[in-house]
Amino acid sequence: MFRNRKKRKDSLLNFVLSTLIVFAFAFLLVSATIFGISNIALKNKLPPGIKIYGRDLSLMDIDTLDGANLVDLVLTTNLAGSNEFRFRVYGEDKFLNIADIKFSVDVEKLKNFGKGNFIKTLFEFLNLFDKARLNELINSLLFVDINDLLPKLNLTTELSNAPYIDANGNIKNCGKDSYYVSPDEIYSINSQIKKFIASKGNITIYLGTNEFISNLYFYCKIYLNGISNLQQQLYFLDSKDQILASLDYNPQHDVWLMYNKELLDSLIRDSVQRIVKPFDPGDVRYDNGKVYVFRNFSKGVYLSSDLTVDVILAYLNSKNAYQFISLEEKYPEWYNNPNLKVYDFTKVLGFGETRISVFNQNNGVVVINPSMVSARIGLDEINGFVVEPGEEFSFFNALRPTFVNGGWVTKSHKPIDFGICNSSTTIFRAALESGLLITERWWHSINVPSYEWPYPLNLVDAAYQTHPKIDLKFINNTKFPIMLKVDRWQENGYEYKRVSVLTSSQQPERKVELLDWKKWDDFGYGRFKGSFLRKVYEAGELIAEDIFYSHYTAARF
């Protein structure tokens, strides 16, 4: 009986084991079937149950899967509150915003997650909800775009693109300002950045740990700083680039060297000759706290000391920066002098001219023309006369005549006589040709032959008389002071007189047209009436238009 009970027990055990084996086989068969079916059904889908930081990516279409979505999920979750990566490159801190670093995701690896090897992926499939493991998986799929990152950190993997020391111990390529990193350091960038992400931005990513290269860049900084300071010192030299190219720095001996001293001497000499300029005071006149500028000055430019190769090397090899040379500029004493009022009379607004015979016949005897002398007197009195903007000029007031010993004299006590009208006519023509506003003008009753030159008709004259008073007046209708300047010269038996209207160089250009010349009631012997039209343009626009009349009743022969 005991034997039968044992036999039943063994049979039951065998049945249970057989049943378990069958069920296990069935489970595996069903699981394999389900897994196989899921691999087929989910060929273009992510497996179900994938959640990354609360975002459900289950059954997402593979064709629409965007690795950038996963990058954003990983970075925004792990780096919350940290906006930038910190790199230390050869001892120098550099910072890049998260947005400045281009990441990529191994999408193919993610697509195959939960698929493929039956046993391995089955357990991975069952652990989809293990957040820590899933984070580890996603981080393993995250990669930095090295080719995009290196230029942003001024890194290069090519020695030819970075500073190096040549066979003579001199630094080359310092100006490229790039850093060399070895392949091993490149390989470590991804792992360092992932550590940075995992630690939520609490570590520094180190690059450029080679001591020799680090020293090279230290010397490069000295070189670049020295060159920068020298460029500031030599800002005035035309051949600056050639001068700098002639210099080098030897890090082994911490000394600046010269390649070709003779060539550099020549370059410096040529540059200095172009830069240094002699001082030209211009043409000015002082008058009771006023300065009249007729020709502007040219400032002088001089070097504060001799510029030589030895001076440059001494500066570079000194341990303390100093201003070893500079330009000195010389200006006239009136420049920026608050106690002086400066008048700019460097521009000619317009001018008028007359001519008169130097000699006359008097009873068959050749004598100096007295009218020529009187004309000189009148113009000498107004030479250098200044009229402010809006001010009216009066020839009578300029002469300030007084009656002395039975005759009229000017403010300089010179006689006013026949020929004074040549002065008023010359001034009138200057005001006319300058577009000034004529407020009073009288023509002569007698037509004077000398006024025929240089106009089409003998109509452009202006009479003057002290008593009873006949005056010539005009208004300065510009925005700047004007000055009347007199010149005279003799040629071919005539004395020519010119009155120029000087004004500021800022005064817009004026153009004056005299046209529509007319003559009527011509009875001969210089008796006629006439007129002409004047048009005044400023900066191309018509600003004035007026007609001038004359009526002559006799002629002077």
Stockholm file with secondary structure:
# STOCKHOLM 1.0

chainA/1-557         MFRNRKKRKDSLLNFVLSTLIVFAFAFLLVSATIFGISNIALKNKLPPGIKIYGRDLSLMDIDTLDGANLVDLVLTTNLAGSNEFRFRVYGEDKFLNIADIKFSVDVEKLKNFGKGNFIKTLFEFLNLFDKARLNELINSLLFVDINDLLPKLNLTTELSNAPYIDANGNIKNCGKDSYYVSPDEIYSINSQIKKFIASKGNITIYLGTNEFISNLYFYCKIYLNGISNLQQQLYFLDSKDQILASLDYNPQHDVWLMYNKELLDSLIRDSVQRIVKPFDPGDVRYDNGKVYVFRNFSKGVYLSSDLTVDVILAYLNSKNAYQFISLEEKYPEWYNNPNLKVYDFTKVLGFGETRISVFNQNNGVVVINPSMVSARIGLDEINGFVVEPGEEFSFFNALRPTFVNGGWVTKSHKPIDFGICNSSTTIFRAALESGLLITERWWHSINVPSYEWPYPLNLVDAAYQTHPKIDLKFINNTKFPIMLKVDRWQENGYEYKRVSVLTSSQQPERKVELLDWKKWDDFGYGRFKGSFLRKVYEAGELIAEDIFYSHYTAARF
#=GR chainA/1-557 SS CHHHHHHHHHHHHHHHHHHHHHHHHHHHHHHHHHHHHHHHHTTTBCCTTCEETTEECTTCBGGGCCHHHHHHHHHHHHTTTCCEEEEEETTEEEEEEGGGSCEEECHHHHHTTTCSSHHHHHHHHHTTTCHHHHHHHHHHHEEECHHHHHHHTTEESCGGGSCEECTTSCEESGGGCCEECCHHHHHHHHHHHHHHHHTTSCSCEEECCCHHHHHHHHHHHHHHHHHHHHHHHTTTCTTHHHHHHTEEEETTTTEEEESCHHHHHHHHHHHHHHHCBCCBCCEEEEETTEEEEEECCBCEEEESSCCCHHHHHHHHHCSSCCCCCCEEEECCTTTTCTTSEEEECCEEEEEEEEEEESEEEETTEEEECHHHHHHHHHHHHHTTEEECTTCEEEHHHHHCCEEETTEEECTTSCBCCTTHHHHHHHHHHHHHHTTCEEEECCCCSEECGGGGTTSSSTTCCCCCBTTTTBCCEEECCSSSCEEEEEEEEEETTEEEEEEEEEECTTSCCEEEEEEEEEEEEEEETTEEEEEEEEEEEETTEEEEEEEEEEEECEECC
#=GC SS_cons         CHHHHHHHHHHHHHHHHHHHHHHHHHHHHHHHHHHHHHHHHTTTBCCTTCEETTEECTTCBGGGCCHHHHHHHHHHHHTTTCCEEEEEETTEEEEEEGGGSCEEECHHHHHTTTCSSHHHHHHHHHTTTCHHHHHHHHHHHEEECHHHHHHHTTEESCGGGSCEECTTSCEESGGGCCEECCHHHHHHHHHHHHHHHHTTSCSCEEECCCHHHHHHHHHHHHHHHHHHHHHHHTTTCTTHHHHHHTEEEETTTTEEEESCHHHHHHHHHHHHHHHCBCCBCCEEEEETTEEEEEECCBCEEEESSCCCHHHHHHHHHCSSCCCCCCEEEECCTTTTCTTSEEEECCEEEEEEEEEEESEEEETTEEEECHHHHHHHHHHHHHTTEEECTTCEEEHHHHHCCEEETTEEECTTSCBCCTTHHHHHHHHHHHHHHTTCEEEECCCCSEECGGGGTTSSSTTCCCCCBTTTTBCCEEECCSSSCEEEEEEEEEETTEEEEEEEEEECTTSCCEEEEEEEEEEEEEEETTEEEEEEEEEEEETTEEEEEEEEEEEECEECC
//
